[in-house]
Amino acid sequence: MTRKQFEALVDKALRRLPRGFREKIANIAVVVEDWADDETLEEMGIEPPDTLYGLYRGIDITHRRRWPRSCARR
């Protein structure tokens, strides 16, 4: 499978997610990379022959600051 074919499958899978789930991940960029770089593997504590198949970088939803409803409406 080519990279272009794989990216098309990823796009198709994301479009097929239920609406409620798609709305929750609307601000998340899904990036396809051939391999994780050595720095990332080291940071995650992954050593060969293991590899990384997915990674979320960002603030965990349980640690995000919630805006008061009055601010969110403005």
C-alpha positions in Angstrom: 0.0 0.0 0.0 1.3 3.4 -0.9 1.4 6.3 1.6 -1.3 8.1 -0.5 -3.6 5.1 -0.3 -3.0 4.8 3.5 -3.7 8.5 4.0 -6.9 8.1 2.0 -8.0 5.2 4.2 -7.3 7.3 7.3 -9.4 10.2 5.9 -12.2 7.8 5.1 -12.2 6.2 8.5 -12.3 9.7 10.2 -15.2 10.7 8.0 -17.1 7.6 9.0 -16.9 8.2 12.7 -20.2 9.0 14.4 -20.9 12.7 14.3 -20.6 13.2 18.1 -17.2 11.7 18.1 -16.1 13.7 15.0 -17.2 16.9 16.8 -15.1 16.0 19.9 -11.9 15.5 17.7 -12.6 18.4 15.4 -9.5 20.3 16.7 -7.2 17.4 16.5 -4.8 17.0 13.5 -4.2 13.4 12.5 -0.7 13.2 11.0 0.6 10.1 9.2 4.4 9.5 9.5 6.4 6.6 8.1 8.2 6.1 11.4 8.6 7.8 14.8 11.9 9.6 15.2 14.5 8.3 17.6 13.9 11.2 20.0 10.2 10.4 20.3 10.9 6.7 20.7 13.3 7.5 23.5 10.9 9.9 25.2 8.2 7.2 25.1 10.6 4.5 26.4 10.2 2.4 23.3 13.1 0.2 22.3 13.5 -1.9 19.1 12.1 -4.2 18.0 9.0 -2.4 19.3 7.7 0.7 17.5 5.1 3.4 17.9 1.8 3.2 16.1 0.0 6.2 17.5 0.7 9.2 19.7 -1.4 12.1 21.1 0.5 15.2 21.8 -1.4 17.8 23.7 -3.2 18.5 27.0 -5.2 15.5 28.3 -8.8 16.5 28.4 -8.9 15.7 32.1 -6.3 18.4 32.7 -7.7 21.2 30.4 -9.0 24.3 32.0 -12.7 24.7 31.5 -14.0 28.2 30.6 -17.0 29.5 32.4 -20.2 29.2 30.3 -20.5 33.0 30.3 -17.0 33.3 28.6 -17.7 30.5 26.1 -20.8 32.3 24.7 -19.0 35.5 23.8 
